[in-house]
């Protein structure tokens, strides 16, 4: 590890996992991966990011200080078992010791099952995570990871840009509507441009939460799926009747939907 802070093993370096691992590499960490069972396209991507190929998951487990599992499926020995659980078996068998973060899209029950597996493995701290957004290759795009676990803060610090995640967690940061401008309790926080982040491909932050991150992802997915479907239908409907521009005006000038609505009070219908 000479010349590096820690070595992070990246399992399944797809577009999302590779971009997130690059955030850690930008802070001086070494990122390794295993080409076993991976495609040529994955190999090319890992080489492009400068990740070191160690061949097998077993080698990755023995050489990593911490592991991030984030990506799409790998070859499975058991067609009825999620690939991420097979990887966990290999990692434990190889004697891995450190923080293991699983940031794959799983059900709440699957996350609990994985936590249970790690609870019986000495020397491994499980961190449960998920990602909201697209791969962090553009600092203007909104993308964050949410993680939970005893070593979540320590793991997040390996990747995060300073200041922003803690402010999000503490509820003191708000987005002012300008892509490169944030404020904290009314005071200007250095913008992305001022912090030298514009144009970089390593802007990503983990936010540590108390609950299961997958619950948040399920709720967010349900919310956005319904919202996008409603927007498409409304736009097509008003376009057919020549009223599209008026709909846009109403939606962008005092949009009548309260995102914090929980049904506990009346007056929820637009136009009342």
N, C-alpha and C positions, 0 to 999 in steps of 0.2 A: 504493500500500500504506500510505498514511499512516493512522496509528491502529491498524494491525494489525502483528503480528509477521511472519507470512509469509502467502502466499496458497496455499491448497490446492485443487487441482482435483479434484472428486469425479465419477467416471465411473459412471453407472448408479446414481443415488441411490434404491435400494430401501429396504426397511425396515431391513436390516442396515447397509448403507453409510451411510444417512442418520444412524442412531443413533451410529455410530462417528465420522462426521465432526463430529457435534455435540459430541463429547468434545474435538475439536481447537478448535472454535469457542469452547468454554467457557474455553479458555486464551488467548483473544485473537486467534486466527487467523481470517483471512477464508476462507470456503468458497464456491467458485463451482461451477457445474454448467452443462451444455449441454442445452437442451430439445429439440434436434434428434432426431427419431426416438423421442421419449419420449411416454408417455401423459399424459392429463389428470390421472389419479390421481397419477402421479409428480410432475407440476408442483405439484399441491396439497400434496404431502408436502414438497417442497423449499421452497415458500413458507412452510409452517408452521414449518420449522426456520430460516428466515431466510437460506437460501442464495441467492447472487446468480446469476441466469441470464445467461450470456454467449452464448447462442444455439447455437454450433457447437462441435464437438470441436476444430477448428482454433483458434478463439478461446480456448478453455479452455487448450489447450497453450501458446499464446503469452503468456497472462496468469498462468499458475501458476508458483509457485516449485517446488512438488512436486505429485505426482498420486497419488491413491488410486483404484484400480479395484476395485470390490467391488459385485457385484450380479447380477441375472439378465440374460438376453439382451437385446440390442438388435437393430435391423434389420440384416440382413446383406446385403452385396453378393454374397458367395459362399456358397451354401447348404452347401458342404462344408468351410467354414472356421469355426472358433470365433469368435464375435463379438469376443472380447477381443483376438484377433490383428489383426483389422481396425482396431480402435481404436488399437492400437500403431502400425500403419502410418501412420494419420492423425496421431498425436502426433509421430512422428519427422519426417514430412513438414513439419509446421508449425514445426519447429525447436525443440521443447521442450528445455530444459536444466534438469536437476535430478534429484531422486529420484523414481523411478516404482515404486510398490508395487502389485503385482498380488496381490489376496487372494481370487481366485475359486477355486472348486473345480475343480482340474485334475489330470490324471494326472501322474506323475513325469516322463514323457517330454515332455508339453506344457510343463511348467515349464522343463525344460532347453532346449526349443526357443525359448521366450521369452527366456531368459537369453542364448542364442546371438544372437538378433536384436539385443538391446540392446548386446551386446559389440562390435558393429560400428558402433554409433551414438555419436559423440563427445559428451561432456558430459552423458550420462544414466547414472545409477547405478541399477541394477535391484535391487529388494528383493522377494524371493519370500515370500508370506505365505498364511495360511489362518486361518479363524475356527472356534472350537469354542464352541457354545452358541447361545442365542437373542439377538436384538437387545438391547443393554445399556440397557434402559429401566427396570430395577429393580435397585438395588444389592444385593439379596439373591440374585438369580440369578447363577449362575456363568457367565461368558463371558470368553474371552480370545482374543487373536490371537497367533499364533506367526510370527515372521519371520526371514529369513536374508539376509545380504548385507553388502557392505562398509560401507554407510551405514545399516544396520539400527538401530543405537543412536541415531543422529541422528534418523531418522524416528520411532522409538518415542517419543522425548522430546517430539515435537509433540503427542502424544495423551495420554500416560500421566499418571495421578495419581502423586504422588511415592512413593518407597520400595518399594511392593509388588512391581513387576516385577523389580527387581534382586535382591530377597530371594528371589523364586521361582527365579530363574536361579542364584543362589549356593547354593541348597539350605538356607538358614538359617531359612526361614519355614514354619511349619506351621499348619494350620487346627485350632482347638481344639474345633470342633463347635458354636460359637455363631455365628449368622449375622453378627454385627457385631464379632467378636472374633478377632484374630490374635495370635500370639506369636512372638518371635524369640529362639531359644536360651534359652528359659525366662523371658524378660523380656517384660512386657506391652507390646505395640505399640498405639498409639492406635487405638481402634476406629473403624469407619466413622462411628458417631454422634459420637464426639469430634472427628473430622476434618471434620464437617459434610457428610458424603456421603449420609447417609440421606435418602431422598425426592428426591434429585437424579436427573436423567435423563442423566448424562454420565459414568458410571462404567465405564471400560474400560481395559484395559492390554495392550500388546504385550509379549511375552516373546521375547527374542532367543535363537535356538538355532543350533548349529553345522551340523546336518544339514538335509535338505529337510523343510520343514514338512508337505508333503503326505504323506510317509511316516507321520508321526505321526497325521494325520487319517484315513488309511486304516486304521491299526491301531486307533484309537479307535472308528471307525465299526463295524469288524468286532466289536470287543469288546462294544460297547453293543447292537448288533443281536442278537447271540446271547444276551446277558444278558437283554434285555427279552423276547425270545421264550420263553426258559426260564422266566422269572418268570410270564408269562401262563399258560403251560401248567401250571406247578406250582400256581398259585392256583386255576385252574378245576378241576383234578383233585382237590385236597384239599377244595374247597368241595362238590363232588358227593358226597364221602364223609364230610362232616361233620368234617373235621380241619383246616380252614383256620386256626383260631385257634392251634393247636399249631405249625403251620408258621411263622406269624408270630412266635411266641415264640422258636423256634429260630433264625430268621433275624436277629432283633433282640437276641439274647442270646448273643453269641459266634459270629457268623457264621463258618462253617468254611472259607471260601474265602480263600486268600492271593493278593492281587492281584499280588504280585511273583513268583508261581510261574513257573518257566521249564522245569520238567520235569527238572532236573538232579539231583533227589533223590527218593526214594520217600516214601510216606506222603501222597500227594496226595488220597486219597479221603476224603470227609467221613464221619466216624463211626469211623475207624480210631484 
